[in-house]
Amino acid sequence: MTDRSMIIRKRLEAAFQPEQLSVQDDSHQHVGHAGAQDGRGHFTVEIAAAAFDGKAALECHRMVYSALDDLMTTDIHALRIHARGIREK
């Protein structure tokens, strides 16, 4: 796991205390793309937490973006999010 992946993981754990969390660094798949030129990475997050129970996908995504706040401009170029509540198995 990359350093940036660990930072993302720690932020999401602190914000949501997830039942399940996976952070994958997909940056290697985007080498040479215009968006990767500035050094920011591409990541996939799978997260299941009670905080997402009953919320629409867009609201869950906004919550994740909010938790990662400044990382969205310094470390993350693209973020694929799969978020769900724990009652939505």
N, C-alpha and C positions, 0 to 999 in steps of 0.2 A: 504494500500500500504506500502511495506517495505521501510526502509531507502535506501537500494540499488536501489530499483525500482525508488525512487524519484531522486536519483543521476543520474541514466540512463536517466530518463525523462528530467531533466534539461539540461543535455549535448546535447541530441537530439534536444530539443527545441532551444537551443542557436545555434546549428550548422545548422539547416534546417528550422526553423520557420514553422513547419508542419501545414498543414490544418487539419490533423487527426493524433492522436498519442495514442497508447495504449501500456502500459508496464505491463506485467503480470509476477509475480514471480512464477515459477513452481518448485521451489526447494523442496517443500514438497513431490513431486512425485518421487524424486530421493534419498530419505534418504536411506543410506546403500550402494549406488552405489560407486564404487571405485573413480570416478571422484568427488564425493561430499565430500570425506574424508578431503580435505584441507579447507573446509569451504566456497569455492566459490559457487555461485548459478547458477541455470538454469532459463533462462528468455525467454519470447516470446515478440517480438516487432512488432507491426503493425503500419506502418507510411506511410503517403501520403504527399508529399511535391513537390513543383515546381522544387527543385534541382534534382529530379529524372526523370523529364520529358525527354523522349527520350533515357533514359539510359537502358542498359541491366541489368538483375537481378544481375549478378556478380559484375558489377560496383557499383550498389546501395549498395550491401552488403559490398563492400570494403569501401565505403563512411561511412557507419554506423560504421564499425570496426574502421576506422580512428577517427571518432568523439568520440568513447568510449576508444580509445587508451589504456592507462594504466589500465583501469578497466578490460580489457581482461586478465590481468595477476594477478590482485589482488582480484577482486570481482566476475567475471563472468567465470564460467566453460563452460557453453553451452549457445548459443544464437540462437534462431530461429527467423529469420527475414522475414517479409512480407512487402516489400517496393514497392511503386509505385508512379508514378508521379501524379499530380492532374488532368492532361488531360486524364488519363487512367482509368477513372471510369468505 
